[in-house]
Amino acid sequence: MTTIGVSVAVPDPWGSELQTYRVKLGDDEAAGIPSHITLLPPIDVDDELMPGIQEHLEHMAATSESFDVHLRGTGTFRPISPVVFVNVVRGISGFELLALAVRQGPLAIEVQFPYHPHVTVAHDLDEDSLDQAFEDLESFEARFTVEHFSLYVHDEGEGWTPVRHFELSRSTPQGS
């Protein structure tokens, strides 16, 4: 069995900045979690299913278009879940469509909560640390284009490591 996840990495310099912030805040696991927007949460799969999963992801990428993203400000899932995150304010529908496409076929799963694209910056910390993250990053802002997503594998020692990137098709300019 292998634990996998599928996500869009937040590009540098913002991705490293957010990951470093998360580690300094006291989230010990954050060093092994690159800053990202989840498309498929962690699941355990049989190793023999990996070729079919990668074929599925290739197809999803080829039939999905790149899109622009704007991250700005903070939000939280409290009191339901002890999480503070950076908001996706542009590109929400792009993430929703991509997550829906990824979570089909061999990756069809039941999700516990409705899909809400975000970048986690504090998780399972005390209330003061969660409040601090919410305030410290309220003016955070980043803009980038999502051109690919990645399949990640979890290793107890290394954390989450991308094992393959899947390029999205380019969108065609309007009027072409």
Order of alpha helices (4+ residues) and beta strands (2+ residues): beta-alpha-beta-alpha-beta-beta-alpha-beta-alpha-beta-beta-beta
